[in-house]
């Protein structure tokens, strides 16, 4: 029997982004977000609740602009050390897929129903993950994870059996 999965929580830095931050003399100025992740997230958002988290206080405004303003997904500022508690207060841990890359994300992996790491995650974190993508963070890892989640817990994505209305894919 398949697990009941309802939520997909994604760590921003190193997963949706390359993990790189570019600084000017004024401070953190840029992050690199990858292609296709937003498009595929929009394909699955009717099947699973999607929420992003970041522990990057200095770069939160950059993440907010991309994720909330542009992508139209929820984003919360949550320290890696508080993520298990935060998830348990806002979601059912066992109904949650969490995707992270950092040293401490393995602590979250132990608590949630299913865990995913991008190819460039910390080595110990990858060992704790249920699934490791072939793609790196910021290089379509989230898109790959979406295809995996859909195939494992829902219905495989077949882009050739979709129609598109107002720029959003709809299952035929």
N, C-alpha and C positions, 0 to 999 in steps of 0.2 A: 504494500500500500504506500502511495506517495505521501510525503509530508504535506501538511497544510501550511502553505507559505502565503503570506499576505503583504509583507513589507520588504522593500529593498532599500537599505540604507548604505549610502556611498560616502566614504571619506573623500574629501575634495583633493587635497594636496598629495600628489604622487599617484593618484588614481584617475580622477578627471583631468588632472594636469600632469605635466612631466615631473613635477616636484621642484622645478627650478623657479627661483624668484630673481627678478632683475631689479637692482638697486640703483638709484641716482643719489645725488648728494642730499636730496629731500627725503630719501627713504625708499621703501619698497614701492616699485612703480608698475611692474608687470608680472603676470603669470602666463604660462603657455598651456592653453586648453586645446585638446585634440579634436580632430574631425570625426564626424559620424556618430559620436556618442549621443548627442542631443537628438538626432533624428531617430535612432533606435529606441531611446528612452521614450520618445513620444509614441512610438508604435506599441509599446507595452504598458503605458500608463493606465489604460483601462482595465488591465489584468492584475496589476500589483501597485500598491501604494509606494511611491518613490519619495525619498527624503535624503538630502545631502547634509553632511556635517563637516565642520572645519574647526581645528584648534588654533588656527593662525590669526591671532588678534590683529597683528600689524597689516596683514593682507586681506582681512575680512571684507573690506569695502570692494576690493577687486573681485573677490569670489561672489559677493552679493550682486554686483553689477551683472556678471555673466549668468549666474544661476537663477536668481530671482527675477531681475529685470528682463533679461534676454531670453532665458530658457523657460521661465515661468514655473520653476520647481521650488519647493520649500528648502530653506537652508537654516541651520542652527549652529551657533558658536558653542562647541562642546569640547572641553579638554579631553585628550585621549584617556587620561586617568579617570574621568567621570563618565565615559561612554556606556559602560554596562549599566550603571545606575540610571543614566538618562534614558537609555533604550527601554529599560524595565518600567520606567515611569510613564513612558509615552506609547509603547508598543508591547506586544507579547513577544518575549525573547525567542521562544521556540517557533514562532511564525515569521521570523525575520531572517532574511539573507543580509549579511553584512560584507561589504567589500572594502578592504583596507590593505595598506602596504607597509606600515611602520613597525618598529620594534615592539610597541605595546599593543598593536592591533590583535596580536595573538591572544591577548587576554579577552578581547571581545569575541574572538572566534570560538573560544571555549564555552561561551555563554549562549550564543545564538543557535538557531536551528540549522543554519548552513552558512559557510564562509567561503569567500573568494578572494584571491590575491592576484595582482597583476604580475607579469613575468619579472619585473624589476623590483619586486618587494624584498624586504629584508629576508635573508635566507631562512632564519628560524620561523618567521611568519609564514613563509611559503610552505614549510613543513607541517604547519598546523592547519593549513587551509584544506577545505574539502575539494576545492578546484583551483587550479592556477592557470591563468590565461596564457596564451602564447604571445600575446601583445603586451607591450609595456604601458604603464600609466601615461595618459596624454597621447597615446598612439593607438586608439581604438580598443583599449582593454575593456572599457565599460560596454561598448557595443558587443564585443565577443561574449562578455558575461551575460548580457541580455539574451543573446541567442541560446546560451547554455541554460539559463534559468527557465526560459520558455520551454525548451525541449525536455528538461528534467521535471518540471513541476506543472506545466500547463499544456500548451499545444505548440509544437515547433513553428517558428516563424518561416513562412514561405512568401517571400516578397512578390513572387509571380502569381500568387492567389490573393492579392490585395487590390483594392481600388483606393484611389486617393481623392479625398474631398477637402477643400480648403487647406491643402498642404499637409494633411494628416492621413496616415494610412488607416484603412478600415478593413477588417476581415470580411471576405466575401462569404 
